[in-house]
Amino acid sequence: MSDRLPGFRDFYPEPLPAADAWSCDLRQHLFERWRDTARRYGFREYDGPPLEPLELYTNKSGAEIVAQLFNFTDKGDRAVALRPEMTPTVARMIASTERAYRKPVKWFSIPQLFRYEKQQKGRLREHFQLNCDIFGEADVSADAEIIALLIDVLRALGLTADDFVIRLSSRQAWQRFFAAKGGDPARAYDFYQVVDKIDRERPEVSAERLTALGIRLEEVQAFITASVPEPELQAVLDNLSARGLGEFLKVDYGVIRGLAYYTGVVFEAFDRKGEFRAIAGGGRYDQLIHQVSNGRVNLPALGFGMGDVVLAELLKARGLVPSFAGRVAAVVLIEDEGLRSDSLRLVQTLREAGHAIEYALTPSKGDKQFKRALDLGALHTVRLERAADGALMARVKELKTRTERVLTPAEVSDAL
């Protein structure tokens, strides 16, 4: 028997077969909260193909990104790759259809993404991700809106200001810093890369790389330590504070985001205890649509991505994974095979009314059927029987309290 590929996951329904198994019920719980919150903010769902032309990623990030991709030449002799992120796809979609939509455009998606990289805690070779983006609005009110959505997505999962913080920074602030120190504009991205890794790299290595760019490590560290919000960032802080969300925010210029396309406010969500990788990250990327469309369309844009791997681990650590028992409303017990046809009619009626109903497909003992109901975490059992006058009655038992009622079949749906 073949094993699954390294870095990929099987998702099982609850109860899980092993402690380290991934729960399909938890994944669905995340998807539901993601969708519900995004829709409350007026975002509409979109999707794109999991396979894209390789040049969509190399044009944006350079040829070095190929080492991180699942890429190959297809049967049409095209260089293609499994999508490692969603932003280039949505940028392509918006660039080709933006005239069909009133601005600002607010879209979200929940794609599965793929990266061929070393596995480590919180990072696999595939993951699902919530992507939320706003197109066609340059004002910082859009930055505040997207950050407020990020906060509310996490709150919808039960997390509070004691659990996570949004660390805010500004690429514009760093651009001004770099220019003030006499940095070569052509090497700005190299500078951002050094700053992005400054917490994870040895000081002497960062110092050497910065010196090559004409900047001293001490100057960079002082700028990060001060983290004085410049005007565009202060406007975002004021907007979010007006919503009562100020307790979730911290200005931290140590956040710069490694991707080259960011142009303005950038941010990352972290757990307060520092036990996990970033929960989410994003920012403004006002030039990407122009780049992807080869100069035909120029739209301001911003957004964030939130993966399921770190988020699921965080919810487990904080005891915020809900019980997935009780998804079955009732098990219809068929102890009298003479009532199977009537029981099947009841099963069908209840399912058509929107209830999740189970029953024994083949004849089996009543105690075995009852045990099955308990194993499924069913809320009720329903058993048909004939009254003395021949009328068909339903005995409905609530399994939590073990209380029982005798109803007509027509009353069972309301009772559930």
Buried (B, 14 or more C-beta within 10 A) or exposed (E): EEEEEEBEBEBBEBEBEEEEBBBBBBBEBBBEBBBEBBEEBEBEEBEBEEBBBBEBBBBBBEEEBBEBBBBEEEEEEEEBBBBBBBBBBBBBBBBEEBEEBEEBBBBBBBBEBBBBBEEEEBBBBBBBBBBBBBBBBBEBEBBBBBBBBBBBBBBBBBBEBEBBBBBBBBBBBBBEBBEEBEBEEEEBEBBBBBBBBBEEEEEEEBBEBBEEBEBEBEEBBEBBEEBEBBEBBBBBBEBBEEBEBEEBBBBBBBBBBEBBBBBBBBBBBBBEEEBBBBBBBBBBBBBBBBBBBEEEBEBBBBBBBBBBBBBBBBBEBBEEBEEBBEBBBBBBBBBBEEBBEBBEBBBEBBEEEEBBBBBBEEEEEBEEBBEBBEEBBBBBBBBBEEEEEEEBBBBBBBBEEEEEEEBEBEBBBEEB
